[in-house]
Amino acid sequence: MDKDDHLSIKEMAKSERPREKLINFGVGSLSNAELLAILIRIGTKESSAIGLAQKILSVRKDGLRYLADCTIDELSHLKGIGKTKACQIIAAIELGKRLSMSISKAKLNIQSPRDIANVFMEEMRYYKKEYFKSILLNTKNEIVSTENISIGSLNSSLVHPREVFVGAIRKSASSIILMHNHPSGNPNPSSEDIKITKRLIEAGKIIGIEVLDHIIIGDGKFISLKEISII
């Protein structure tokens, strides 16, 4: 074990303590481990708060990304963390996700598929199941609402036109954008994706609510079925 793991934050030089660094030099001066250590606050006899933070970041090779989809039970089983610290960390991660989405939505007028992908990528790229959503837009192409339609592998019985358009009708949406994620990280559309999309486009024509696009979210990348001329 690294010698620094035994060094408590109080034993560190003041200029090197995470909270003091944040106050004096700004949040950008802190490493991922130091940011986590502020949330953890107190270490154990065997490891400092920074040591515990480093342990969390080393659980997987992708480091910080592990926190995007880990559970309270997973974190609390790490020696020295426990449920209280795990809850604090998970809550902070969730606040970050929500803040990112709220800032994006508040400024957003949908002009392209990338605008939608930018809003939802950081949330949906980490989902372990397929989530199908309907993005409702007004006449100014602004997001009115986001409707969760189904969870699980897509099929025509789960993604029924009735479920997709009921919210759009109730909220007087002018148009909608379909969206779902691929947990594999590969956003290429399946034959079922294309079949469902075409069915919903036809339903939208009958109802009078246009389906503008279907966007598939992968791991850091996306595909617009409109851009690749499938619809």
N, C-alpha and C positions, 0 to 999 in steps of 0.2 A: 504494500500500500504506500502511496506517495506520502512523503513527510508532511506536505501541506494539508493532507486530509485530517491530520491531528490538530492542526493549528486553528483555534477558534477565531471567529471574526474579531472578537474583542482583543485578541492577541496580535492581530495584524496592525501594521502601521496605519494610522488614521487615513492617510491619503490613498490607501489601497482597499479600504473597506467599501463594499458595494454601495451602501446608502450614501456615504460621504462622497464617493466618486460621482454618483448621480446628482447630488446637490451641487457639487462644485464644478463638474465638467459636463453635465447633461447626460440624458439617458443613452445617447449614441456612443458614449465612451465605455459602456459596459458590455462585457461578453455575454453570450447566452447563459453561461453558467452563473455569472454574477446576477443577472436579472432573475433567474430562478432562485438563487440563494436569498434574494430579498423576500420572495414569496414564502420560502421554506422557513426563514428567520432563525431557527435554532437547529443546531446539529445534534450529534450524539457523542457518546464517549469515544467512539471509534472514528468518527468522521465529522468534519465541519459542515456547515450549511452549503458551502461551495463544493465540498467533496461529495455531498449527497446530490447536488445538482449535476455534477459531472457524471455521477453514477447513472442518473436518469437519462442523460444525453448519450450515454454509451450503450443503452439497452439495445438499440438497433443502429445499423451503419448509417442510416439517414439522419441520426441525431435529433435535432429539434422537431423534425416532422413526426416523430413518434408520438408527441403530445397532441397532435391534431386529431387523432382518432383512438387514443387509449382510453381506458375506463378507470373509474375510481378504484375498482377492485384490483386491476392490474398495477396501478401505481402504489396502492396501499400495501401490496405484498412485497414491495421492495424494502429491504431492511433499513429502518430509520425514517421511513416516510409516514406510514399510518394514514388513517382515513381523514384526519383533520387537514394535514398538509396536502393530501391528494385532492380533497375538495377545493382547497384554495387555488391549487394549480389549474384544475379543470375549469373552475369558475373564471379565472383570468384568461385562459385560452378562449373560452366561449365569448367573453366580453370583447376580446380582440376581433373575433369573427363577426360579431354583430355590429361592432363599430365600423368595420370595413364595409359591410354591406349597406349600412344606413347612410354612410357618407356617399357611397357610389350611387345609391338610389336617389338621394336628395338632389344630386346635381344632374341626373341623367335624363336626356331626351334621346330615345332610341333612334339611331341613324344607321346602324350596321349590326350584323351578328356579333362582332367583337364587343360592342357595347354591352350586350347581354352576357357574353362570356366573362367579361371583366367583373361584372357584378357577382356572378354566382360561382366562378371557378374555385375560389379558395374554400368555399363551403362544400361544393359537390364533388370535387376531385378526390376527397377522402372517404366518401361514402362506401361502405362495404356491400351494400345492396343497391339495386337499380331503383332510383326515385324518378317518377314521371311527374312533371310539373306543367302547369299552364300559366303563362305570363299574360295578364290582362292589360291591354293598352287603351288609352282614351284617343280622341280624335287628334291630339297633339303628339301622339306616339310616346306618351309618358306612362310609366308603370302605375296602374291602378291597384293591382293586387297580384299576389302569387298564390296559386291554388295547388295543393298537393293532391294528385289524382290517384296514384297507386305506388306501392312499394313492392318490389320483387321483379322477377324476370318478366319482361313485357310480353303480353299476348292480347289478342283482340277482346277477350272476355273481361280482362282487368281494365283496359283502356277503352271504355265504351263511350261513344259520342255523348250520351246523356250525362255522364259524369264529368266530361270535359267542358261541356257548354253550359251546364246549369249555373255555375258561378258567374260565367261571362254574361249570361242573360240577366241574372239577378243584379249585377253591378253595372249593367248597361255599357259593357266594354265595346269599343269600336272594332277591335281586332285582337287576335291572340297570337302568341308565339309558343310553340310546343318545345319542351326541353326535357331531356333525361340524361343520366350519366351512365358510363360503362365502368364498373369497378375494376375491370382488367387494365384500365388506363388507355386502351386503344379505342378511339372514338369512331372508327369506321362503322357505318350503318349495316345492320343485318337485314335480311330479307323481310323479317317480321317488322322491323323498324319502318321500312319503306311502305309495307302493306298498311300498317296502322296510320301512317302519315297521310297516305292517299285517301283512306277511308274518312279521316277527320276533315280533310280539305273539302271533300264532297258534302259532308254533313254541314260544314260551315257555310257553304254556298246556299244550301237550302234554308238555313236559319238566318242568314244575312250577317254573319260574323266571319270576317276573312281570317284564314290561317296564313300568317305572313311567312312563317319559317318553322323548321324543326331543327333545334341545335342539340348536338350530342357532345357532352362534356367528358373528356378523358383526363389523363394526368398531366395537367399543364398545357393541354392542347384541346382543340374542339373542331367539330365539323358542322357546317351549315348545309343542310340538304338543299337549300335554295342556291347557295354559291356553287355547289357541284352539279347543279342542274338536274337533280333528282325530282324536284318539284318546281 
